[in-house]
């Protein structure tokens, strides 16, 4: 987990600051240099804006980088607006331009996957969002592995992972606290996303202290519902020990309380994992018509 934190520090803080400052303070000799460096910086900021998991730092930080990018573009343009479109470049300048162009192509291609991941070709099943009263953030969701690592697994292809945000736009009080109560979503009540029959459930596994995981029981405490008229099974996983209120064979109505968010199973911290499947294949889900992807927010009051 330390590696993940370091990686996020580099991607969400260090690199955007470096690239924006570089654009802002660059001593350019032509408009072409500004266009290439500006396009790369914009593409990189756009990539982290769309694909990075901002619940670790703050959801609002992504907008700070957008604002600073606009300022950097404005002030750097003021410095070069009277310069020629092209100039005689030194070898080092040519090398820098080539690097920027290559990076621009790479991050541009990343965007193609992300944009494709904002929709699914398969027909979606409409479900009720299973949480109430809070600000919820989609940490994994969509139809591309850049924004949803579950997409690589057939049954979980269109799964969503959901956390709750506090007033600072983070999912917890602290960077990675061991105290489960410091996670905003911990203890939130879960409701059935559809009417149907409970096909399986479990409520006996302990809640784990981050970063402990239980790879032998990946679902942890869970409820699985066969939705009426939909021919899909919906799984809600990682629930709190002893909180599951339904058993196999029970009938539930959409919105019925079924348990509480916990931290059981193969999970590094409290969150809701939810996916729909049919015959072992993942099925896209929509909530009030929305196909949720990473960085989406669901406000419920």
C-alpha positions as CSV (number, residue, x, y, z in Angstrom):
1,X,0.0,0.0,0.0
2,X,3.0,2.3,0.6
3,X,3.8,1.9,-3.1
4,X,0.3,3.0,-4.1
5,X,0.5,6.1,-1.9
6,X,3.9,7.0,-3.4
7,X,2.5,6.5,-6.9
8,X,-0.5,8.7,-6.3
9,X,1.7,11.4,-4.7
10,X,3.8,11.4,-7.9
11,X,0.8,11.3,-10.3
12,X,-1.6,13.7,-8.5
13,X,0.9,16.2,-7.0
14,X,4.4,16.0,-8.2
15,X,4.0,15.6,-12.0
16,X,1.1,18.1,-12.5
17,X,3.0,20.7,-10.5
18,X,6.2,20.0,-12.5
19,X,4.5,20.2,-15.9
20,X,2.4,23.3,-15.1
21,X,5.4,25.2,-13.6
22,X,7.5,24.2,-16.6
23,X,4.9,25.6,-19.0
24,X,4.4,28.7,-17.0
25,X,8.1,29.5,-16.7
26,X,9.4,28.1,-20.0
27,X,11.6,30.4,-22.1
28,X,10.3,29.7,-25.6
29,X,11.3,31.1,-28.9
30,X,8.3,30.3,-31.0
31,X,4.5,29.7,-30.9
32,X,5.1,26.1,-32.1
33,X,7.0,25.3,-28.9
34,X,4.1,26.8,-26.9
35,X,1.5,24.8,-28.8
36,X,3.4,21.5,-28.4
37,X,4.2,21.9,-24.7
38,X,0.7,23.4,-24.0
39,X,-1.0,20.5,-25.7
40,X,1.0,17.9,-23.8
41,X,0.4,19.6,-20.5
42,X,-3.3,19.9,-21.2
43,X,-3.5,16.3,-22.3
44,X,-1.7,15.1,-19.1
45,X,-3.8,17.1,-16.8
46,X,-6.9,15.9,-18.6
47,X,-5.7,12.3,-18.2
48,X,-5.3,12.5,-14.5
49,X,-8.5,14.5,-14.2
50,X,-10.4,11.7,-15.8
51,X,-8.6,8.5,-14.7
52,X,-6.8,9.2,-11.3
53,X,-8.6,8.1,-8.1
54,X,-9.0,11.4,-6.4
55,X,-10.7,10.1,-3.3
56,X,-7.3,9.5,-1.8
57,X,-6.3,13.1,-1.7
58,X,-9.3,15.3,-2.4
59,X,-12.0,15.2,-5.1
60,X,-11.6,19.0,-5.3
61,X,-7.9,18.9,-6.1
62,X,-8.6,17.8,-9.6
63,X,-10.3,21.1,-10.2
64,X,-7.4,23.0,-8.7
65,X,-5.1,21.6,-11.3
66,X,-7.5,22.6,-14.1
67,X,-7.5,26.2,-12.8
68,X,-3.7,26.3,-12.6
69,X,-3.5,24.9,-16.1
70,X,-5.7,27.6,-17.5
71,X,-3.6,30.3,-15.7
72,X,-0.3,28.7,-17.0
73,X,-1.6,28.7,-20.6
74,X,-2.8,32.3,-20.3
75,X,0.4,33.7,-18.8
76,X,2.8,31.6,-21.0
77,X,0.8,32.8,-24.1
78,X,1.3,36.4,-23.1
79,X,5.0,35.9,-23.1
80,X,5.2,34.4,-26.6
81,X,2.3,36.0,-28.5
82,X,4.6,38.3,-30.4
83,X,7.1,35.6,-31.3
84,X,7.3,33.9,-34.7
85,X,5.4,30.6,-35.3
86,X,8.7,28.8,-35.8
87,X,12.3,29.5,-35.1
88,X,15.8,28.0,-35.5
89,X,16.0,25.4,-32.7
90,X,19.0,24.0,-31.0
91,X,19.6,20.3,-30.8
92,X,18.3,20.2,-27.2
93,X,15.2,22.2,-28.2
94,X,14.5,19.7,-31.0
95,X,15.0,16.8,-28.6
96,X,12.6,18.4,-26.1
97,X,9.9,18.9,-28.8
98,X,10.2,15.3,-29.9
99,X,9.8,14.1,-26.3
100,X,6.7,16.3,-25.9
101,X,5.2,15.0,-29.1
102,X,5.7,11.4,-28.2
103,X,4.2,11.9,-24.7
104,X,1.3,13.8,-26.3
105,X,0.6,10.8,-28.6
106,X,0.9,8.3,-25.6
107,X,-1.5,10.2,-23.3
108,X,-3.8,11.0,-26.3
109,X,-4.1,7.2,-26.8
110,X,-4.9,6.7,-23.1
111,X,-7.8,9.1,-23.6
112,X,-9.3,6.9,-26.3
113,X,-9.6,4.0,-23.8
114,X,-11.0,6.2,-21.1
115,X,-13.6,7.7,-23.4
116,X,-14.6,4.3,-24.7
117,X,-15.0,3.2,-21.1
118,X,-17.7,5.8,-20.5
119,X,-20.3,3.6,-22.1
120,X,-21.0,-0.2,-22.6
121,X,-22.1,-1.9,-25.8
122,X,-24.1,-4.4,-23.9
123,X,-27.7,-3.6,-22.7
124,X,-27.7,-2.4,-19.1
125,X,-29.9,-3.4,-16.2
126,X,-31.5,-0.5,-14.3
127,X,-31.1,-0.7,-10.6
128,X,-31.7,1.5,-7.5
129,X,-28.6,3.0,-6.0
130,X,-28.2,1.0,-2.7
131,X,-27.0,3.8,-0.5
132,X,-28.8,6.9,0.9
133,X,-28.0,10.2,2.6
134,X,-24.5,11.0,1.6
135,X,-22.0,12.1,-1.0
136,X,-20.8,9.0,-2.8
137,X,-17.8,8.7,-5.1
138,X,-17.2,5.9,-7.7
139,X,-13.6,4.8,-7.2
140,X,-13.8,2.0,-9.8
141,X,-16.4,2.0,-12.6
142,X,-16.7,2.0,-16.3
143,X,-15.8,-0.3,-19.3
144,X,-12.0,0.2,-19.4
145,X,-9.3,-1.0,-17.1
146,X,-7.8,2.5,-16.7
147,X,-10.9,3.5,-14.8
148,X,-12.1,0.1,-13.5
149,X,-9.7,-2.7,-12.7
150,X,-12.6,-5.1,-12.4
151,X,-13.1,-4.7,-16.2
152,X,-10.4,-7.4,-16.7
153,X,-12.6,-10.1,-14.9
154,X,-15.6,-11.4,-16.9
155,X,-18.1,-11.7,-14.1
156,X,-17.1,-8.3,-12.6
157,X,-16.6,-6.5,-15.9
158,X,-18.9,-3.7,-15.1
159,X,-18.6,-3.7,-11.3
160,X,-18.5,-0.5,-9.3
161,X,-16.6,0.3,-6.1
162,X,-18.1,3.1,-4.1
163,X,-16.8,5.2,-1.2
164,X,-18.3,8.2,0.6
165,X,-16.7,11.6,0.7
166,X,-16.3,13.9,3.7
167,X,-16.5,17.7,3.5
168,X,-12.9,17.9,2.3
169,X,-13.6,15.6,-0.6
170,X,-11.6,12.7,0.8
171,X,-12.9,9.2,1.7
172,X,-11.4,9.2,5.2
173,X,-10.0,11.3,8.1
174,X,-6.4,10.7,7.4
175,X,-4.3,9.3,4.6
176,X,-4.8,5.6,5.4
177,X,-6.2,5.2,8.9
178,X,-6.4,1.9,10.7
179,X,-9.6,3.0,12.6
180,X,-12.5,1.9,10.5
181,X,-14.8,4.6,11.9
182,X,-12.6,7.2,10.2
183,X,-13.8,6.0,6.8
184,X,-16.9,8.0,5.9
185,X,-18.7,5.1,4.3
186,X,-18.2,2.6,7.2
187,X,-21.4,1.8,8.9
188,X,-23.7,3.2,6.1
189,X,-26.9,1.2,5.6
190,X,-27.3,-0.8,2.4
191,X,-30.6,-1.2,0.6
192,X,-31.6,-3.8,-1.9
193,X,-31.1,-2.5,-5.5
194,X,-34.0,-4.4,-6.9
195,X,-37.0,-6.6,-5.9
196,X,-36.3,-10.3,-6.0
197,X,-35.0,-13.3,-4.1
198,X,-31.9,-13.6,-2.0
199,X,-29.8,-16.4,-3.6
200,X,-26.9,-16.3,-1.1
201,X,-25.6,-14.3,1.9
202,X,-23.0,-14.3,4.6
203,X,-22.6,-12.3,7.8
204,X,-19.9,-14.1,9.9
205,X,-16.6,-12.8,8.7
206,X,-14.7,-10.2,10.8
207,X,-14.1,-6.7,9.7
208,X,-10.4,-6.2,8.9
209,X,-8.0,-3.5,10.0
210,X,-6.5,-1.8,6.9
211,X,-4.4,-2.8,5.1
212,X,-5.3,-6.5,6.0
213,X,-7.2,-8.5,3.4
214,X,-8.8,-11.9,3.2
215,X,-8.0,-13.3,-0.3
216,X,-9.6,-16.7,0.7
217,X,-13.0,-15.1,1.0
218,X,-12.9,-12.2,-1.5
219,X,-16.6,-11.3,-1.1
220,X,-16.5,-11.1,2.7
221,X,-19.9,-10.7,4.1
222,X,-22.3,-10.2,1.2
223,X,-25.8,-10.4,-0.2
224,X,-26.7,-11.7,-3.7
225,X,-30.1,-11.0,-5.1
226,X,-31.8,-12.5,-8.2
227,X,-33.7,-9.5,-9.6
228,X,-37.3,-10.1,-10.6
229,X,-37.8,-10.0,-14.4
230,X,-34.2,-9.0,-15.1
231,X,-32.5,-12.5,-15.2
232,X,-29.5,-11.0,-13.4
233,X,-27.8,-11.7,-10.0
234,X,-26.6,-8.6,-8.2
235,X,-23.8,-8.9,-5.6
236,X,-23.2,-6.4,-2.8
237,X,-19.9,-7.3,-1.0
238,X,-17.6,-6.3,2.0
239,X,-20.4,-5.8,4.5
240,X,-20.0,-5.5,8.3
241,X,-19.8,-8.6,10.5
242,X,-23.3,-9.5,11.8
243,X,-25.0,-6.8,9.9
244,X,-26.6,-8.8,7.1
245,X,-30.4,-8.8,7.6
246,X,-31.5,-11.4,4.9
247,X,-30.8,-15.0,4.2
248,X,-30.9,-17.3,1.2
249,X,-34.5,-17.8,0.1
250,X,-35.8,-14.5,1.5
251,X,-37.8,-12.2,-0.7
252,X,-36.8,-8.5,-0.8
253,X,-38.4,-5.4,-2.2
254,X,-36.3,-2.6,-3.8
255,X,-35.1,-0.3,-1.1
256,X,-35.4,-2.8,1.8
257,X,-32.5,-2.6,4.3
258,X,-30.2,-5.6,3.8
259,X,-27.1,-4.7,5.8
260,X,-24.3,-2.3,6.6
261,X,-21.0,-1.3,4.9
262,X,-18.0,-3.0,6.5
263,X,-14.5,-4.1,5.6
264,X,-14.7,-7.8,5.3
265,X,-13.2,-10.0,2.5
266,X,-10.5,-9.1,-0.1
267,X,-10.7,-5.4,0.5
268,X,-8.0,-2.9,1.6
269,X,-10.5,-0.4,3.1
270,X,-14.2,0.0,3.7
271,X,-16.2,0.4,0.5
272,X,-19.1,-1.1,-1.4
273,X,-18.4,-3.5,-4.2
274,X,-21.4,-4.2,-6.4
275,X,-21.8,-6.0,-9.7
276,X,-24.4,-7.7,-11.8
277,X,-23.9,-10.9,-13.8
278,X,-25.8,-13.2,-16.0
279,X,-24.6,-16.8,-16.6
280,X,-21.1,-15.8,-15.3
281,X,-20.8,-12.8,-17.5
282,X,-20.8,-9.2,-16.3
283,X,-23.9,-7.0,-17.0
284,X,-23.7,-3.2,-17.2
285,X,-25.7,-1.4,-14.5
286,X,-27.4,2.0,-14.6
287,X,-28.7,4.0,-11.7
288,X,-31.4,6.5,-12.6
289,X,-30.2,6.1,-16.1
290,X,-26.5,6.8,-15.3
291,X,-23.7,4.4,-16.2
292,X,-21.3,5.2,-13.4
293,X,-17.6,5.5,-14.0
294,X,-14.6,6.5,-11.9
295,X,-14.8,10.0,-10.5
296,X,-18.6,10.2,-10.8
297,X,-20.4,11.6,-7.8
298,X,-23.8,10.5,-6.5
299,X,-25.3,13.1,-4.1
300,X,-28.2,11.8,-2.0
301,X,-30.1,13.8,0.6
